[in-house]
Amino acid sequence: MASFTPDQIIPTHGSNIIGGCRVVGQGPALTVLRPSDAKPFADLDTASADQVDRAVEDAARAFKQSDWARVEPRQRMKVLRRWADLIEADMDVLAPLEAVGSTRTIAEARAWDVWYTAETIRFFAEFADKVGGDVAATSHDKLGLTITEPYGVIAAIAPWNLPLVMAGWKVAPALAAGNAVVLKPSEMTPFSVVRLAELAIEAGLPPGLFNIVQGDGRQVGDPLCRHPLVSKVTFTGSTRTGIAIMQACAETGPKPVTLELGGKSPQLVFADASDLDKTAGIVARAITLNAGQVCVAGSRLLVQEQVADRVISAIRDRFQALRPGPTWEAGTSLSPIISHPQADRIDGIVSRTKAAGAEVLTGGGRASGPQDGAFYQPTLLVGVTREHEAVREEIFGPVLTVQTFREEEEAFALANDSGFGLAAGVHTGDVSRALRALRALEAGTVWVNRYGRSNDFILPTGGFKKSGIGKDLGREAYEANLKSKTMLIEF
Ligand code: NAD
């Protein structure tokens, strides 16, 4: 995982993909900063209102006029597989591009993001000729059946925290199911997905099926969702924006929406966990990976009283061992925060929680990175209660609150005491307790004796409560890109 020189990476001008071509946006330019050192990376040419319209119209035309939705599904599968192969072969370009423009370190981008994006595409490609309709049980003088059809144009709106991976989650199932897509990446991490789209075109994806429009939410995201030719919206981002998008879809449709939103996920450690030191490592990683800027970050530790001191001290050691650094250095183990305002927001929540009586065991302030980027120290907050802001709000930084419990029931109640319901981790050596947790916890995903995903695009992911509606990944995400039509035939 060699380090690299960031100034060698220069994204090409013309960051919108419309009708299969790179197009220079006619909207206002936005300066994009490199998170690691807050230096300007490039000026982003954003799409004008006309260009957003054109991207959607081109997508609608490609959906109607290309054979993408009508060919043998295996033909789509072949193109998508070729795309995945090209992505993997492009590692030396894509990984540094992702690392320099986002919070992902070069080690992570090389070992995971690029490979995982390619595998996600392969996974969804496989469904193309395996998911169809159904035949109903009817009387013998009839035939009742359902067939599946793609929606048409799907708008995909993505966040900044894992730019390639999030694009893969949205675009791969939509295309595999026969739709056309218009993707709006985050204005903070806009460049690596342009390369992704170019590789799709090189793989043989008909022009117009995968478009990218660049810009912020107000100027580009909102009109894209409201466009009359957009039939469905799939969004990943904050709960606040998800609500605004749902409203836009209600006012201009109603259109179906998939919303993958924020979280405040608990990690429950019981005294009977088989290896407490290993468990502490899992807990620490679950909140420091990508500096906590992960939707499923395990941000609330709930630990059984008798092992609390031991677990907390092992987590503190791990927090203190992390080395902040620029994403392009191979030895960096703590990512930058995406921006200085976001680091200020994290610090504000920590300071107010401290002022309200919490104790900071380690961290609690900005980390001095070797560059001018925004870094935040991995922070352990003890002595917190359900009322504290750090326990209630999604922080999206490396901040772990600690609450202790005596009995299992109390642990489950604390875990569920949140408006969010994205994920939860349970560490126990007792199989029955793990299964009780699975039933009791209000979370879209429950991990037992592990935390987070590795290659589990095979399983659906999505949240309950304020964490969202619908699923990404797994068969459910593929099916969410299809609508079903019912037929009843009288003989
Ligand atoms: P954000 O909501 O600020 O922005 C997400 C995207 O929405 C961006 O592309 C933005 O430009 C766009 N946008 C903003 N306003 C819009 C509007 N009115 N209409 C249309 N688009 C609009 O989120 P973020 O800060 O980029 O990402 C962090 C958030 O994403 C966190 O809350 C995190 O938990 C969440 N997230 C969730 C998952 C999941 O699977 N549940 C995965 C990753 C991130």
Residues whose N, C-alpha, C, O or C-beta is under 5 A from the ligand:
A	BS01	NAD	I157 A158 P159 W160 K184 P185 S186 E187 G215 D216 G217 R218 G221 D222 T236 G237 S238 T239 T241 A244 E260 L261 G262 G263 C295 S467
